[in-house]
Amino acid sequence: MIRVEFLGPIGKGPVEVKANTLAELSERLKEDKALADWLPKCAVALNDAMVSDLQTHLKTGDRVTILPPVCGG
Amino acid sequence: MELYQGPLDAKEIFGRWLDEQSGSNYGAYIPFIGIIREEGSIEALSFDIYEPILQSWFDAWQERAAREGAIVKMAHAMGDVPIHTSSYVSAVFSPRRRVALELIDAFVEDFKANAPIWKYDVINGERIYAADRSTPMDGAGLLA
């Protein structure tokens, strides 16, 4: 299982998801209507490193972080 | 990189950074200070920070600065920061001013775009996400 964490204003607790790639994870997360507005605007990290390839493989114990639009300063 | 709960003591931070580098032979020290402006009916801004990715983002900037013989510094507030106080300070030290001026510009702009920090208006004690002022990070939309 993959642990998915939602940061900042998304306001959703962590979930455990079964997925072998980020593409599969995308399909799982899109089933959640509450995330429909967030996913197009969110960046993604795998074990605290930013990722940009949907074919990235996932393994049990991985942690995926969903990062909504930012505004520091 | 320094993180604080509540507003920053900018004078202390800038003074300490200056003292720390007093023997380093840098020719330029360019500080930047971000202050919460009074706007609308906000009483404060409030910040969430995801420290692991902020740290790696900052480390990458340290490496970029080092290639030019410079260093970058930053401090940011977490939680509520009242109007007219400081939430963010950063600085560049470098041997020459031109490098420092260009680095502080690029550093602060990339900070606004890619540092994992979320801003909220505080109005009547309630935190409201500043969605209209926020920017999707590089690579956003991957899972959409």
Backbone of each chain as ProteinMPNN parsed JSONL, in Angstrom:
{"seq_chain_A": "MIRVEFLGPIGKGPVEVKANTLAELSERLKEDKALADWLPKCAVALNDAMVSDLQTHLKTGDRVTILPPVCGG", "coords_chain_A": {"N_chain_A": [[0.833, -1.208, 0.0], [0.343, 2.294, -0.648], [1.051, 5.334, 0.947], [-0.767, 8.274, 0.968], [-0.492, 11.703, 1.286], [-2.038, 14.812, 1.976], [-1.398, 18.139, 1.585], [-1.359, 21.382, 3.288], [-4.03, 23.536, 2.427], [-5.814, 21.602, 1.503], [-7.084, 19.939, 3.259], [-7.606, 17.25, 3.908], [-7.309, 14.101, 5.341], [-4.558, 11.669, 5.571], [-4.421, 8.881, 3.23], [-4.49, 5.355, 2.499], [-3.45, 3.665, -0.363], [-3.726, 1.336, -3.063], [-1.44, 0.914, -5.545], [0.641, 0.616, -8.435], [2.028, 2.362, -9.998], [2.466, 5.925, -10.566], [0.563, 6.663, -12.407], [-1.465, 4.79, -12.016], [-2.1, 5.475, -9.415], [-3.133, 8.01, -9.878], [-5.546, 7.344, -11.184], [-6.921, 6.139, -9.051], [-7.129, 8.267, -7.229], [-8.692, 10.038, -8.635], [-11.163, 9.037, -8.368], [-12.167, 10.145, -6.151], [-14.336, 12.586, -5.545], [-13.993, 14.915, -4.091], [-11.445, 15.678, -4.59], [-11.344, 16.603, -7.133], [-11.189, 19.304, -7.985], [-8.735, 19.954, -6.972], [-6.599, 18.282, -7.952], [-5.727, 19.049, -10.666], [-4.227, 21.287, -10.075], [-2.233, 20.618, -8.399], [1.077, 19.773, -7.345], [3.39, 16.971, -7.088], [5.047, 14.82, -4.817], [7.352, 12.165, -4.228], [8.25, 10.278, -1.589], [9.306, 12.633, -0.484], [10.685, 13.815, -2.606], [10.381, 15.808, -5.492], [8.313, 14.828, -8.244], [7.815, 14.047, -11.767], [7.0, 12.264, -13.638], [4.588, 10.181, -14.848], [4.851, 7.463, -15.108], [6.394, 6.615, -13.066], [7.431, 4.168, -10.783], [5.828, 2.646, -7.987], [6.203, 1.416, -4.659], [5.445, -0.777, -1.921], [5.037, 0.962, 1.094], [5.926, 3.358, 0.15], [5.653, 6.943, 0.14], [3.489, 9.323, -0.93], [3.128, 12.717, -1.653], [0.824, 15.337, -1.873], [0.818, 18.478, -3.228], [-0.645, 21.53, -2.976], [-1.333, 24.751, -4.705], [1.074, 27.303, -4.005], [2.127, 29.98, -1.777], [4.402, 31.623, -0.493], [6.05, 33.919, 1.81]], "CA_chain_A": [[0.0, 0.0, 0.0], [1.029, 3.581, -0.731], [0.43, 6.333, 1.809], [-0.901, 9.551, 0.261], [-0.723, 12.799, 2.23], [-2.561, 16.013, 1.318], [-0.83, 19.224, 2.38], [-1.918, 22.731, 3.317], [-5.464, 23.815, 2.509], [-6.688, 20.55, 0.955], [-7.928, 19.597, 4.399], [-7.996, 15.848, 3.847], [-6.345, 13.269, 6.051], [-3.838, 10.714, 4.73], [-5.127, 7.657, 2.835], [-3.656, 4.256, 2.01], [-3.953, 3.332, -1.7], [-2.984, 0.292, -3.758], [-1.079, 1.378, -6.895], [2.003, 0.24, -8.825], [2.658, 3.519, -10.651], [1.738, 7.175, -10.32], [-0.61, 6.665, -13.289], [-2.525, 4.047, -11.308], [-2.52, 6.285, -8.268], [-3.99, 9.061, -10.425], [-6.893, 6.785, -11.401], [-7.565, 5.928, -7.736], [-7.459, 9.548, -6.591], [-9.752, 10.718, -9.399], [-12.46, 8.509, -7.929], [-12.607, 10.967, -5.015], [-14.864, 13.844, -6.099], [-13.491, 16.051, -3.311], [-10.12, 16.05, -5.098], [-11.45, 16.948, -8.56], [-10.696, 20.665, -8.222], [-7.352, 20.105, -6.498], [-5.557, 17.542, -8.675], [-5.101, 19.776, -11.783], [-3.393, 22.391, -9.587], [-1.311, 20.128, -7.376], [2.329, 19.081, -7.656], [3.458, 15.666, -6.441], [6.361, 14.366, -4.355], [7.458, 10.769, -3.814], [9.224, 10.218, -0.498], [9.824, 14.003, -0.314], [11.369, 14.336, -3.795], [9.379, 16.166, -6.497], [8.295, 13.895, -9.373], [7.135, 14.608, -12.934], [6.768, 11.19, -14.61], [3.451, 9.346, -14.428], [5.224, 6.041, -15.128], [7.2, 6.332, -11.869], [6.952, 2.991, -10.06], [5.594, 2.779, -6.55], [6.336, 0.152, -3.925], [4.842, -0.743, -0.582], [5.75, 1.811, 2.042], [6.188, 4.677, -0.425], [4.804, 8.029, 0.63], [3.238, 10.324, -1.97], [2.633, 13.958, -1.053], [0.098, 16.181, -2.824], [1.134, 19.86, -2.834], [-1.499, 22.508, -3.667], [-0.657, 26.0, -5.058], [1.819, 27.867, -2.868], [2.325, 31.433, -1.703], [5.202, 31.978, 0.677], [6.483, 35.313, 1.945]], "C_chain_A": [[0.869, 1.26, 0.0], [0.302, 4.547, 0.204], [0.402, 7.666, 1.046], [-1.279, 10.632, 1.272], [-1.092, 14.066, 1.46], [-2.176, 17.22, 2.166], [-1.68, 20.493, 2.347], [-3.428, 22.744, 3.337], [-6.368, 22.697, 2.002], [-7.603, 20.018, 2.053], [-8.44, 18.169, 4.379], [-6.906, 15.033, 4.533], [-5.66, 12.287, 5.124], [-4.679, 9.481, 4.429], [-4.1, 6.609, 2.397], [-4.268, 3.769, 0.697], [-3.085, 2.229, -2.295], [-2.707, 0.783, -5.185], [0.367, 1.012, -7.175], [2.769, 1.369, -9.502], [1.877, 4.773, -10.252], [0.494, 7.253, -11.202], [-1.77, 5.925, -12.623], [-3.036, 4.838, -10.106], [-3.462, 7.406, -8.721], [-5.42, 8.558, -10.614], [-7.626, 6.612, -10.078], [-8.031, 7.266, -7.163], [-8.588, 10.262, -7.317], [-11.139, 10.182, -9.062], [-13.034, 9.34, -6.779], [-13.034, 12.346, -5.532], [-14.326, 15.071, -5.363], [-12.132, 16.53, -3.821], [-10.165, 16.596, -6.528], [-10.904, 18.347, -8.855], [-9.22, 20.811, -7.867], [-6.33, 19.48, -7.441], [-4.942, 18.315, -9.858], [-4.12, 20.855, -11.33], [-2.27, 21.918, -8.676], [-0.064, 19.483, -7.971], [2.431, 17.845, -6.757], [4.901, 15.365, -6.021], [6.266, 12.895, -3.968], [8.589, 10.684, -2.789], [10.019, 11.522, -0.391], [10.717, 14.486, -1.45], [10.306, 14.618, -4.861], [9.471, 15.2, -7.676], [7.484, 14.496, -10.524], [6.791, 13.537, -13.971], [5.678, 10.251, -14.093], [3.802, 7.855, -14.382], [6.115, 5.655, -13.939], [6.588, 5.159, -11.11], [6.817, 3.282, -8.569], [5.754, 1.412, -5.905], [5.754, 0.33, -2.528], [5.704, 0.094, 0.361], [6.1, 3.179, 1.486], [5.185, 5.692, 0.122], [4.698, 9.08, -0.474], [2.588, 11.539, -1.311], [2.017, 14.83, -2.137], [0.211, 17.628, -2.357], [0.293, 20.863, -3.618], [-0.729, 23.806, -3.964], [-0.122, 26.737, -3.828], [1.856, 29.392, -2.924], [3.086, 31.753, -0.432], [5.45, 33.474, 0.738], [5.459, 36.238, 2.524]], "O_chain_A": [[1.963, 1.288, 0.562], [-0.928, 4.568, 0.243], [1.429, 8.122, 0.544], [-2.253, 10.496, 2.014], [-0.515, 14.35, 0.41], [-2.575, 17.32, 3.326], [-2.574, 20.656, 1.518], [-4.052, 22.062, 4.149], [-7.589, 22.833, 2.067], [-8.762, 19.688, 1.8], [-9.572, 17.903, 4.783], [-5.716, 15.265, 4.316], [-6.12, 12.081, 4.0], [-5.525, 9.075, 5.225], [-2.991, 6.942, 1.982], [-5.466, 3.491, 0.638], [-1.876, 2.182, -2.07], [-3.642, 1.038, -5.944], [1.219, 1.081, -6.29], [3.998, 1.343, -9.576], [0.787, 4.695, -9.685], [-0.513, 7.838, -10.804], [-2.914, 6.38, -12.664], [-4.233, 4.867, -9.82], [-4.449, 7.715, -8.052], [-6.382, 9.239, -10.258], [-8.819, 6.904, -9.986], [-9.155, 7.397, -6.68], [-9.354, 11.004, -6.704], [-12.155, 10.78, -9.415], [-14.222, 9.256, -6.469], [-12.195, 13.165, -5.907], [-14.217, 16.147, -5.951], [-11.712, 17.649, -3.524], [-9.138, 17.005, -7.07], [-10.229, 18.548, -9.865], [-8.533, 21.685, -8.396], [-5.293, 20.087, -7.706], [-3.727, 18.244, -10.043], [-3.275, 21.292, -12.112], [-1.449, 22.719, -8.229], [-0.133, 18.751, -8.959], [1.672, 17.688, -5.802], [5.846, 15.621, -6.767], [5.246, 12.436, -3.454], [9.743, 10.984, -3.096], [11.239, 11.511, -0.23], [11.438, 15.469, -1.282], [9.435, 13.784, -5.111], [10.566, 14.796, -8.067], [6.598, 15.325, -10.315], [6.338, 13.866, -15.067], [5.824, 9.617, -13.048], [3.134, 7.077, -13.701], [6.537, 4.505, -13.823], [5.39, 5.147, -10.826], [7.582, 4.051, -7.985], [5.479, 0.382, -6.521], [5.6, 1.447, -2.034], [6.925, -0.05, 0.413], [6.52, 4.066, 2.229], [4.061, 5.364, 0.503], [5.702, 9.652, -0.897], [1.643, 11.42, -0.531], [2.616, 15.037, -3.192], [-0.224, 17.978, -1.261], [0.506, 21.028, -4.819], [0.411, 23.952, -3.522], [-0.76, 26.79, -2.776], [1.644, 30.003, -3.972], [2.492, 32.11, 0.585], [5.096, 34.207, -0.185], [5.722, 37.431, 2.68]]}, "seq_chain_B": "MELYQGPLDAKEIFGRWLDEQSGSNYGAYIPFIGIIREEGSIEALSFDIYEPILQSWFDAWQERAAREGAIVKMAHAMGDVPIHTSSYVSAVFSPRRRVALELIDAFVEDFKANAPIWKYDVINGERIYAADRSTPMDGAGLLA", "coords_chain_B": {"N_chain_B": [[18.721, 27.701, 6.888], [15.952, 29.016, 8.561], [13.182, 28.521, 10.661], [10.375, 29.926, 12.254], [7.972, 30.155, 14.882], [5.323, 32.282, 14.502], [5.743, 35.955, 14.09], [8.79, 37.308, 12.565], [11.88, 38.333, 14.073], [13.31, 40.569, 12.553], [15.45, 42.384, 12.712], [17.19, 41.188, 14.532], [17.821, 38.823, 13.173], [18.982, 39.702, 10.695], [21.135, 41.153, 11.727], [22.569, 39.185, 13.084], [23.234, 37.431, 10.957], [24.895, 39.159, 9.53], [26.978, 39.501, 11.396], [27.89, 36.85, 11.531], [29.118, 36.533, 9.085], [31.185, 38.254, 9.115], [33.914, 37.892, 8.875], [34.259, 36.853, 6.367], [34.917, 38.047, 4.015], [33.093, 38.874, 2.057], [31.844, 41.065, -0.436], [29.359, 42.093, -0.799], [26.164, 42.299, 0.715], [22.955, 41.532, 0.564], [19.95, 42.155, 1.827], [16.558, 40.986, 2.037], [13.317, 41.84, 3.012], [10.168, 40.716, 3.889], [7.049, 42.085, 4.543], [3.964, 42.031, 6.277], [1.258, 43.439, 4.745], [-1.376, 45.796, 5.442], [-4.491, 45.0, 4.33], [-7.682, 45.01, 2.891], [-9.754, 43.498, 5.26], [-8.001, 42.082, 6.8], [-6.42, 40.735, 9.7], [-4.132, 39.421, 10.134], [-1.704, 37.338, 8.439], [-1.434, 33.833, 7.836], [0.582, 30.885, 7.978], [1.278, 27.686, 6.594], [3.835, 25.239, 6.482], [5.728, 22.891, 4.628], [8.251, 21.229, 5.733], [10.299, 19.238, 4.937], [10.48, 19.302, 2.065], [10.803, 22.0, 1.618], [13.32, 22.319, 2.739], [14.938, 20.774, 0.978], [14.53, 22.181, -1.387], [15.704, 24.607, -0.621], [18.338, 23.75, -0.133], [19.146, 23.119, -2.739], [19.253, 25.667, -3.795], [21.321, 26.723, -2.262], [23.446, 25.291, -3.339], [23.417, 26.227, -5.976], [24.029, 28.936, -5.523], [26.549, 28.637, -4.401], [28.079, 27.888, -6.556], [28.586, 30.302, -7.677], [30.156, 31.469, -5.887], [28.751, 32.5, -3.775], [26.422, 32.864, -0.966], [23.132, 31.929, 0.106], [20.538, 32.948, 2.311], [17.767, 32.299, 4.48], [14.76, 32.981, 6.344], [11.639, 32.006, 7.722], [8.254, 32.535, 8.788], [5.958, 30.535, 10.704], [2.51, 29.734, 11.21], [0.413, 32.319, 12.663], [0.919, 35.698, 11.553], [0.945, 38.945, 12.396], [-0.377, 41.973, 10.815], [1.901, 44.406, 9.51], [4.148, 43.265, 10.546], [6.963, 41.002, 10.117], [7.116, 38.231, 7.893], [8.888, 36.86, 6.35], [12.264, 36.67, 5.612], [15.182, 37.084, 3.634], [18.48, 36.676, 2.233], [21.431, 37.459, 0.367], [24.839, 36.796, 0.286], [27.757, 37.794, -1.335], [30.856, 37.836, -3.22], [30.783, 39.935, -5.047], [28.67, 42.703, -6.014], [26.944, 42.49, -8.272], [26.455, 39.781, -8.787], [25.142, 39.177, -6.391], [22.861, 40.826, -6.521], [21.523, 39.786, -8.744], [21.124, 37.156, -7.908], [19.482, 37.434, -5.614], [17.13, 38.344, -6.703], [16.354, 36.199, -8.435], [16.193, 34.167, -6.554], [14.207, 34.999, -4.696], [11.996, 35.187, -6.4], [11.733, 32.507, -7.292], [11.288, 31.352, -4.869], [8.717, 32.352, -4.295], [7.305, 30.921, -6.198], [7.823, 28.174, -5.869], [8.438, 27.295, -3.268], [7.317, 25.189, -0.692], [4.909, 26.424, 0.799], [2.004, 27.569, 2.376], [-0.465, 30.053, 2.306], [-2.704, 31.911, 4.316], [-5.43, 34.162, 4.785], [-6.203, 35.89, 7.759], [-9.138, 36.542, 9.198], [-11.342, 37.935, 11.395], [-10.417, 36.038, 13.181], [-10.526, 33.713, 11.733], [-9.065, 31.338, 9.495], [-8.458, 31.726, 6.093], [-7.795, 30.265, 3.079], [-5.491, 31.638, 0.787], [-6.289, 31.485, -2.056], [-6.448, 32.853, -4.522], [-4.077, 34.204, -4.707], [-2.17, 32.31, -4.875], [0.192, 30.029, -6.381], [0.395, 27.366, -8.685], [2.797, 24.787, -8.228], [5.887, 23.989, -10.013], [5.338, 21.484, -12.424], [2.779, 20.873, -11.64], [-0.452, 19.273, -11.692], [0.065, 16.728, -12.508], [-1.262, 14.392, -11.691], [-3.791, 14.719, -12.609]], "CA_chain_B": [[17.296, 28.02, 6.836], [15.411, 29.133, 9.914], [11.72, 28.621, 10.741], [9.949, 30.447, 13.552], [6.539, 30.246, 15.142], [4.949, 33.692, 14.628], [6.52, 36.935, 13.305], [10.246, 37.251, 12.656], [12.646, 39.452, 14.602], [14.169, 40.781, 11.385], [16.696, 43.069, 13.1], [18.084, 40.202, 15.152], [18.278, 37.863, 12.162], [19.92, 40.349, 9.768], [22.346, 41.51, 12.467], [23.312, 37.96, 13.356], [23.818, 36.973, 9.691], [26.012, 40.058, 9.226], [28.082, 39.154, 12.3], [28.418, 35.518, 11.181], [29.927, 36.595, 7.859], [32.061, 39.44, 9.199], [35.28, 37.579, 8.473], [34.209, 36.032, 5.153], [35.415, 38.832, 2.875], [32.087, 39.153, 1.035], [31.758, 42.48, -0.727], [27.964, 42.538, -0.873], [25.173, 41.606, 1.562], [21.687, 42.117, 0.132], [18.817, 41.59, 2.555], [15.176, 41.209, 1.586], [12.386, 41.619, 4.114], [8.756, 40.718, 3.52], [6.23, 42.605, 5.651], [2.525, 41.842, 6.05], [0.562, 44.702, 4.522], [-2.782, 45.887, 5.821], [-5.264, 44.93, 3.092], [-9.021, 44.515, 3.201], [-10.001, 43.478, 6.708], [-7.188, 41.047, 7.443], [-5.691, 41.113, 10.913], [-2.854, 38.717, 10.07], [-1.626, 36.207, 7.518], [-1.026, 32.628, 8.549], [1.352, 30.055, 7.053], [1.669, 26.286, 6.78], [5.081, 24.935, 5.77], [6.148, 21.489, 4.591], [9.685, 21.468, 5.92], [11.26, 18.399, 4.204], [10.675, 19.752, 0.683], [11.384, 23.346, 1.696], [14.757, 22.162, 2.993], [15.651, 20.335, -0.23], [14.488, 23.333, -2.297], [16.712, 25.576, -0.162], [19.669, 23.161, -0.343], [19.469, 23.265, -4.162], [19.648, 27.076, -3.987], [22.654, 26.898, -1.683], [24.414, 24.765, -4.308], [23.468, 27.161, -7.114], [24.752, 30.131, -5.069], [27.957, 28.275, -4.162], [28.787, 27.865, -7.847], [28.972, 31.679, -7.986], [30.916, 31.972, -4.747], [27.826, 33.241, -2.912], [25.538, 32.065, -0.121], [21.791, 32.465, 0.324], [20.016, 32.725, 3.656], [16.348, 32.647, 4.59], [13.983, 32.621, 7.531], [10.207, 32.169, 7.46], [7.35, 32.348, 9.92], [4.852, 29.573, 10.649], [1.374, 30.192, 12.006], [-0.114, 33.669, 12.428], [1.855, 36.82, 11.527], [0.094, 40.136, 12.336], [-0.026, 43.015, 9.852], [3.032, 45.306, 9.81], [5.314, 42.515, 11.026], [7.651, 40.294, 9.034], [6.906, 36.783, 7.766], [9.915, 36.244, 5.506], [13.477, 37.421, 5.283], [16.22, 36.308, 2.964], [19.658, 37.494, 1.945], [22.538, 36.868, -0.383], [26.198, 37.317, 0.451], [28.617, 37.377, -2.443], [32.045, 38.685, -3.351], [30.517, 41.138, -5.848], [27.26, 43.081, -5.9], [26.112, 42.105, -9.409], [26.032, 38.398, -8.515], [24.181, 39.186, -5.291], [21.6, 41.435, -6.967], [20.831, 38.85, -9.629], [20.708, 35.978, -7.135], [18.353, 37.711, -4.698], [15.952, 38.437, -7.566], [15.957, 34.852, -8.862], [15.889, 33.379, -5.36], [12.905, 35.398, -4.13], [10.947, 34.82, -7.361], [11.535, 31.056, -7.252], [10.674, 31.099, -3.565], [7.263, 32.576, -4.406], [6.697, 29.954, -7.115], [8.088, 26.749, -5.62], [8.64, 26.897, -1.869], [6.051, 24.586, -0.232], [4.357, 27.233, 1.896], [0.618, 27.928, 2.072], [-0.824, 31.309, 2.963], [-4.12, 32.099, 4.667], [-5.835, 35.411, 5.427], [-6.877, 35.713, 9.052], [-10.2, 37.544, 9.306], [-12.16, 37.574, 12.565], [-9.866, 34.834, 13.79], [-10.704, 32.542, 10.87], [-8.049, 31.192, 8.44], [-9.046, 31.523, 4.76], [-6.726, 30.005, 2.104], [-5.328, 32.717, -0.198], [-6.268, 30.732, -3.316], [-6.263, 33.725, -5.683], [-2.683, 34.687, -4.742], [-1.282, 31.156, -4.834], [0.696, 29.588, -7.681], [0.723, 25.939, -8.778], [4.238, 24.536, -8.299], [6.347, 23.368, -11.265], [4.897, 20.093, -12.568], [1.432, 20.677, -11.103], [-1.424, 18.65, -12.585], [0.553, 15.412, -12.937], [-2.21, 13.311, -11.386], [-5.144, 15.099, -13.055]], "C_chain_B": [[16.728, 28.006, 8.245], [13.885, 29.278, 9.836], [11.332, 29.021, 12.162], [8.437, 30.371, 13.673], [6.197, 31.721, 15.347], [5.938, 34.608, 13.925], [8.019, 36.856, 13.57], [10.795, 38.504, 13.345], [13.714, 39.774, 13.553], [15.493, 41.443, 11.766], [17.69, 42.077, 13.688], [18.666, 39.286, 14.088], [19.305, 38.509, 11.229], [21.226, 40.7, 10.466], [23.222, 40.291, 12.719], [23.971, 37.433, 12.083], [25.032, 37.832, 9.323], [27.222, 39.713, 10.091], [28.728, 37.833, 11.883], [29.377, 35.578, 9.994], [30.981, 37.693, 7.916], [33.488, 39.146, 8.754], [35.367, 36.87, 7.135], [34.66, 36.749, 3.893], [34.401, 38.958, 1.732], [32.005, 40.663, 0.818], [30.338, 43.013, -0.765], [27.084, 41.657, 0.014], [23.847, 42.268, 1.226], [20.543, 41.447, 0.863], [17.491, 41.901, 1.883], [14.273, 40.936, 2.782], [10.953, 41.725, 3.614], [7.914, 41.076, 4.741], [4.754, 42.428, 5.307], [1.849, 43.204, 5.92], [-0.866, 44.63, 5.039], [-3.596, 45.966, 4.532], [-6.638, 44.396, 3.43], [-9.219, 44.551, 4.716], [-9.153, 42.423, 7.404], [-6.528, 41.595, 8.708], [-4.298, 40.473, 10.939], [-2.882, 37.849, 8.816], [-1.154, 35.012, 8.333], [-0.41, 31.665, 7.539], [1.468, 28.619, 7.539], [2.932, 26.051, 5.958], [5.291, 23.432, 5.777], [7.673, 21.468, 4.577], [10.596, 20.545, 5.097], [11.53, 18.898, 2.777], [11.199, 21.186, 0.641], [12.899, 23.24, 1.892], [15.496, 21.727, 1.731], [15.638, 21.424, -1.299], [15.589, 24.333, -1.915], [18.131, 25.049, -0.384], [20.095, 23.308, -1.806], [19.897, 24.71, -4.459], [21.013, 27.367, -3.388], [23.722, 26.428, -2.675], [24.562, 25.707, -5.503], [24.261, 28.417, -6.739], [26.24, 29.831, -4.92], [28.749, 28.264, -5.47], [29.232, 29.268, -8.263], [29.734, 32.317, -6.828], [30.072, 32.706, -3.724], [27.113, 32.291, -1.945], [24.172, 32.747, -0.031], [21.349, 32.086, 1.736], [18.51, 32.977, 3.614], [15.79, 32.256, 5.95], [12.518, 32.856, 7.199], [9.402, 31.871, 8.718], [6.367, 31.219, 9.647], [3.729, 30.099, 11.547], [1.046, 31.651, 11.709], [0.984, 34.738, 12.514], [1.017, 38.098, 11.364], [0.549, 41.131, 11.275], [1.089, 43.893, 10.428], [4.202, 44.59, 10.48], [5.842, 41.653, 9.878], [7.393, 38.789, 9.081], [8.071, 36.098, 7.077], [11.087, 37.185, 5.371], [14.434, 36.5, 4.555], [17.367, 37.251, 2.642], [20.619, 36.71, 1.074], [23.822, 37.581, 0.031], [26.998, 36.882, -0.756], [29.824, 38.295, -2.524], [31.728, 40.002, -4.059], [29.02, 41.412, -5.92], [26.401, 42.549, -7.04], [25.585, 40.684, -9.235], [24.947, 38.394, -7.446], [22.833, 39.751, -5.726], [20.814, 40.475, -7.854], [20.324, 37.634, -8.856], [19.506, 36.267, -6.25], [17.054, 37.803, -5.497], [15.454, 37.034, -7.934], [15.505, 34.005, -7.669], [14.501, 33.721, -4.816], [11.768, 35.022, -5.09], [10.671, 33.313, -7.335], [10.928, 30.627, -5.923], [9.155, 31.249, -3.656], [6.585, 31.467, -5.219], [6.787, 28.512, -6.63], [8.391, 26.36, -4.179], [7.309, 26.369, -1.315], [5.517, 25.249, 1.033], [2.961, 27.671, 1.475], [0.184, 29.081, 2.957], [-2.334, 31.383, 3.174], [-4.303, 33.532, 5.166], [-6.461, 35.062, 6.764], [-7.85, 36.876, 9.224], [-11.152, 37.081, 10.402], [-11.716, 36.234, 13.155], [-9.969, 33.582, 12.937], [-9.638, 32.527, 9.781], [-8.727, 30.884, 7.116], [-7.902, 31.411, 3.746], [-6.689, 31.095, 1.038], [-5.219, 32.112, -1.601], [-5.91, 31.624, -4.499], [-4.837, 34.256, -5.786], [-1.684, 33.539, -4.804], [-0.973, 30.652, -6.245], [0.918, 28.084, -7.68], [2.234, 25.752, -8.935], [4.589, 23.94, -9.665], [5.884, 21.913, -11.299], [3.497, 19.828, -12.045], [0.512, 20.055, -12.154], [-1.034, 17.253, -13.035], [-0.502, 14.325, -12.762], [-3.621, 13.612, -11.883], [-5.543, 14.297, -14.294]], "O_chain_B": [[16.994, 27.091, 9.025], [13.368, 30.063, 9.041], [11.888, 28.519, 13.139], [7.715, 30.507, 12.686], [6.721, 32.351, 16.265], [6.855, 34.141, 13.25], [8.464, 36.41, 14.628], [10.238, 39.593, 13.212], [14.856, 39.322, 13.643], [16.538, 41.106, 11.21], [18.881, 42.119, 13.38], [19.864, 39.002, 14.095], [20.372, 37.942, 10.993], [22.301, 40.566, 9.881], [24.445, 40.347, 12.588], [25.133, 37.03, 12.112], [26.056, 37.321, 8.868], [28.348, 39.638, 9.598], [29.952, 37.704, 11.88], [30.319, 34.791, 9.9], [31.596, 38.028, 6.904], [34.196, 40.047, 8.305], [36.421, 36.337, 6.787], [34.774, 36.139, 2.83], [34.788, 39.128, 0.576], [32.085, 41.441, 1.768], [30.12, 44.224, -0.763], [27.24, 40.437, 0.055], [23.63, 43.433, 1.562], [20.196, 40.304, 0.565], [17.325, 42.941, 1.246], [14.435, 39.936, 3.48], [10.578, 42.716, 2.987], [8.037, 40.476, 5.808], [4.348, 42.653, 4.167], [1.861, 44.013, 6.848], [-1.483, 43.566, 5.074], [-3.416, 46.886, 3.735], [-6.755, 43.427, 4.18], [-8.881, 45.54, 5.367], [-9.525, 41.922, 8.465], [-6.134, 42.759, 8.77], [-3.409, 40.918, 11.664], [-3.933, 37.647, 8.208], [-0.546, 35.17, 9.392], [-0.824, 31.626, 6.38], [1.72, 28.358, 8.715], [3.08, 26.601, 4.867], [5.067, 22.769, 6.79], [8.3, 21.667, 3.537], [11.606, 21.029, 4.586], [12.678, 18.915, 2.333], [11.95, 21.548, -0.264], [13.664, 23.986, 1.28], [16.57, 22.252, 1.438], [16.611, 21.584, -2.036], [16.31, 24.836, -2.776], [19.022, 25.803, -0.774], [21.26, 23.588, -2.089], [20.792, 24.944, -5.271], [21.778, 28.161, -3.934], [24.761, 27.068, -2.836], [25.668, 25.957, -5.982], [25.067, 28.906, -7.531], [27.088, 30.654, -5.264], [29.937, 28.589, -5.491], [30.132, 29.422, -9.089], [29.933, 33.531, -6.786], [30.6, 33.45, -2.898], [27.192, 31.071, -2.088], [24.068, 33.973, -0.085], [21.735, 31.048, 2.272], [18.034, 33.776, 2.808], [16.276, 31.337, 6.609], [12.187, 33.796, 6.478], [9.799, 31.083, 9.576], [5.99, 30.975, 8.501], [3.976, 30.815, 12.518], [1.364, 32.158, 10.633], [1.845, 34.707, 13.393], [0.437, 38.314, 10.3], [1.715, 41.137, 10.88], [1.202, 44.091, 11.637], [5.146, 45.237, 10.932], [5.239, 41.589, 8.807], [7.441, 38.161, 10.139], [8.235, 34.884, 7.2], [10.92, 38.362, 5.052], [14.492, 35.299, 4.82], [17.239, 38.47, 2.763], [20.619, 35.479, 1.05], [23.872, 38.808, 0.112], [26.928, 35.722, -1.161], [29.821, 39.394, -1.969], [32.3, 41.045, -3.742], [28.204, 40.49, -5.893], [25.245, 42.189, -6.816], [24.414, 40.412, -9.501], [23.947, 37.689, -7.577], [21.785, 39.226, -5.349], [19.594, 40.362, -7.734], [19.227, 37.14, -9.117], [18.603, 35.437, -6.144], [15.998, 37.387, -5.019], [14.275, 36.724, -7.764], [14.557, 33.227, -7.769], [13.713, 32.825, -4.512], [10.702, 34.591, -4.651], [9.515, 32.891, -7.353], [10.159, 29.668, -5.855], [8.403, 30.404, -3.17], [5.434, 31.117, -4.961], [5.914, 27.704, -6.948], [8.586, 25.176, -3.903], [6.281, 27.032, -1.455], [5.643, 24.739, 2.146], [2.76, 28.098, 0.338], [0.42, 29.098, 4.165], [-3.123, 30.971, 2.322], [-3.451, 34.059, 5.88], [-7.166, 34.06, 6.889], [-7.448, 38.03, 9.374], [-11.697, 35.979, 10.345], [-12.536, 35.414, 13.568], [-9.549, 32.506, 13.362], [-9.33, 33.568, 9.201], [-9.476, 29.913, 7.005], [-7.13, 32.354, 3.575], [-7.717, 31.44, 0.454], [-4.178, 32.217, -2.25], [-5.158, 31.212, -5.382], [-4.431, 34.714, -6.854], [-0.475, 33.771, -4.788], [-1.764, 30.824, -7.172], [1.564, 27.563, -6.77], [2.875, 26.48, -9.693], [3.718, 23.45, -10.383], [6.025, 21.193, -10.31], [3.063, 18.676, -12.007], [0.679, 20.282, -13.352], [-1.727, 16.653, -13.857], [-0.618, 13.433, -13.602], [-4.549, 12.849, -11.612], [-6.644, 14.475, -14.815]]}, "name": "protein", "num_of_chains": 2, "seq": "MIRVEFLGPIGKGPVEVKANTLAELSERLKEDKALADWLPKCAVALNDAMVSDLQTHLKTGDRVTILPPVCGGMELYQGPLDAKEIFGRWLDEQSGSNYGAYIPFIGIIREEGSIEALSFDIYEPILQSWFDAWQERAAREGAIVKMAHAMGDVPIHTSSYVSAVFSPRRRVALELIDAFVEDFKANAPIWKYDVINGERIYAADRSTPMDGAGLLA"}
